């Protein structure tokens, strides 16, 4: 089954404790991306990657890191999480950013205390 | 600054009638527009898209209209069904690959 998986789905952590949210896709997509969804702000893009070893900042990259060492995985790293990073995070992948082939994962709900 | 704006946070429509969701954008470099639908506890799913060289695209009950001069697009759902109740996000692309989303409009279709 074609899908984008994220782990963990729910996470509660404390300020400053490094964490990684994993994202994996099994569709051999070139493009992968991370978004955060906040009440009243909609979906905002954090980082995206056009291919292996190619990443670029989206609208809200501060406080986040990403890596794309292999095509199927695109982890989101919070080196020193802060409460303002409490949010719902979505990973997405697609053949390209245009068109209907961008598939979203189920989301990761993060609470930073 | 929000470049894609959905000024109606919510919309309620009766089953069988037309739902019209609106979206405005400020960046004239946007050349591709998409609508996504999102149910609670799920990721967004693609609904329909339109290139800036067109002014209309239709897919079944869903039609997207683009007015470039007004920097405005709209999604029409006819007829509306209770299963259409969801949050709808408008999104736009420029020549790059960063997808800009609006804040979403919550549609409720009542029986």
Interface residues (C-beta under 8 A of the other chain):
Chain A: X4 X31 X33 X35 X40 X41 X42 X43 X44 X45 X48 X50 X56 X58 X59 X90 X92 X96 X97 X98 X99 X100 X101 X102 X103 X104 X105 X106 X107
Chain B: X6 X32 X34 X36 X41 X42 X43 X44 X45 X46 X48 X49 X89 X91 X93 X97 X98 X99 X100 X101 X102 X103 X104
